[in-house]
Structures are given as C-alpha cells and as structure tokens.
C-alpha cells in the first residue's frame, strides 16, 4: 500500500507578469486555452481531500492571473485543505485580498527579489518592488499568515544583511531565504547566479545571526544551494512519496520539472482520478522506492534520507535521469558540479544574467519550497 | 527569547491550525504539518488562547498526578518555547 500524498501543488496557470532571471519554471508552458476550468479544479481539490492531502499550494505562473482564484481557494478549503498562495502580488488589490481571506485563505507567500528597488525590478523584469511593499502593509491588516520569500544568488547575496533587515520591517511571521535552484532559466543563467564559497559562508552566518535575533518573532528558513552540499537534497521529499503537482492543463506530475525527463508520460485529471494516478501511474512509479537506484545510491546509508537526490537535475546535468544526482559528492558525475564551482570561485566578477524573456511570463518556483523537505548537508 | 510566563495565554500562531483526522491529528502550518500524539497533543489542545500558561500547567499537573510536577512544568515550558521559535505557537 502506497502512503497517501500530503501536498498538492496546484499550478493553476503559467501566466506571470514577472520575468525573473532565476525562474525555475519549465521553459515550455501550458497555453491559456488548455487551462482547467473552475469546476475541474474544485473537483481536483475534493479528490485530494479524500486522498488525505493536507495542503494545497497555489502557484503558477502567477495564480492571481486566474480571475476565479477566490472560488478555487474556497473550493480547496471546503475540501478540507490548508490553502497557501504563492505569489508575486501583481494583481492583488485590497478588494481581492479581502475576498481571498473571506474565502478561507490560510497563508500568503510573497516573493521579493531584493531590498534595493532598482535591483529588485531589474531581477524581476518588472516594476514590482514598490507595489510589493505596499501590499505587505495591506496583508498585515488582514487575518492571514504571511511569509516573505527572498531568492538569493551571486547578484544580491553580498547585501543579505540589508535584505534581512528590509524583510524584518515588513513584519511577516516567517521569512524564507532560498538559494536559487538551477532549473529552467536559472540553469541557463547559472554562471551569473551561483555564489562563491566565500559569499555562501557569509550568507550562512548572516542567516544564523538573524535566526537568533528574530527568534519568537519571525521564523527564518534557509534553503542552501545543493551544489555546495555533501549530499543531494531530498527533492520533493522523494519521487512520488509526498507530493503531486497538477499543471494548468490538468497533467499530474511528481514535480514541476518532471517533463524534462524523456520517456515519461503523464496522466491527466480530465481522464483519471488523482487516486488512480497516485497508485498506478508508471511515471509516479518510475523512481518511487529504491529499485531504480544505481550505485553508489543503492548501497548508500543516505538513500532513505535523500532518495538519490533530484531526478530532473540528474537528467539536466548528465543526460541520464537514472544517474545519482551530480550534486552528491559521491556521484560518478560530481565533476560536472565541481566544474561549475571552480568557475564560480575563480573570479569575483558578477556577470549579467539574461532576463527570462518569454511572452508567457514567468515567475519563480524553486521546486523544493513545497514543504516536507530537509536541507542537504 | 524566553519561556512563557504564567499569565501569558499560549495559542496557535497565525497560519497554524488543527487538521487531519481524529486518530491522526496534525497541526497544519504554511510549509508542512506536525503530527501530535499523546501528551504533546494534550498540551496543545490546552493552548486555546483562553487559558493562561499557569492554568494549563496546573490542569496537566492535576491530570498527571503521578509525574513530578516540576518536570511537567519544565517540559511543557521547553516544548512551547521550541514551537514558538518555529512560529507554531505564540504566547
């Protein structure tokens, strides 16, 4: 018997007003015309609740680009799910916020790109920073929990202290300082985003100091870059173990990057139930458990902690989705990650990343933000 | 950060609420959930924002009369302080 999934990532649209340079979204987007309807989504939430799912994480793209977001949140609450809105805040007015909170929205996670306006707007590819500050003030007037998410990388990591003080003034319950994950646009821009060891060590100190100082007021969560870790991240808490992602078109994936892996086909909620897909989908089975594992994972003591790392990262870096995640120091292909680290540490130059330029606009989603994760060591 | 004072009224922090089933009660928070069993669950069920910390301690000391009351106080105090650090409990 396969344990039930705990979280549903509801990727309700791929539309987004931002074009972040570190966006880890798939480079190929689902078209607006193929998006699931309100009724179809509400049915998905009902099924998820019955399956034992606890959380619905609303993301995209920018979830606010769906005019029916309030109905979707209400539908997820009725189904018994905890509702989390992951947003850039673009498109959120007070009227809409009020309606969302009334509909039962539990939590808002608002992303910031920097504490400095010019830099923030440049990273996001949109003049969004001032609006986000305004919005943070507004959010604090409503009965909803608030997390500020900040993605850090080579371009902004040197003033992390300043960014932490900035977030503190926004008074969230929680701040999440997340290193860029190298998928999608972020992988293309990796040389401009990967910090040096010196930068990373300084950031770790800054976060530890903030955690001490803010204890009891603001919870500080930190996502470290797996490139610098000894062991890989337990991506998605293990393939097909905790999470299901439903994309805008209704396709059900074990993680948002899974489509980079050739040979997998994904079922659609239009044709099959979530329960059926969770139990029987060959794609969910593909890397579930330990049977698929190569050496050194197969005989490694860490395999029940990190599950061999990230399948999509293995695919993107080695061309083989069955390989040990190259972020692992024991991986046969670890030299690929080492080469990137040598480059990142050989020069103090910060080169300019290319903005994610797509007519279907992009928004940040690092796939390991969706709970039940442990940081790599 | 300090442990709760007797007059404080511990409660679940913003964004945290009970969920799950009667057998498997969990506290849901933005990025996950914790499963609570036994005394951990009892302690948090007392943290309703109405009872004071002093009252909660007294009630649980009465309920677990066999256990050392000083130990009960110390354990609950530490438990709540840890949960406050994680922003699951406020007091």
Interface residues (C-beta under 8 A of the other chain):
Chain A: X6 X54 X55 X80 X82 X84 X106 X107 X109 X143 X144 X145 X146 X147 X173 X174 X215 X216 X218 X219 X221 X369 X370 X371 X372
Chain B: X1 X13 X14 X15 X16 X17 X19 X20 X26 X28 X30 X31 X32 X33 X84 X85 X86 X87
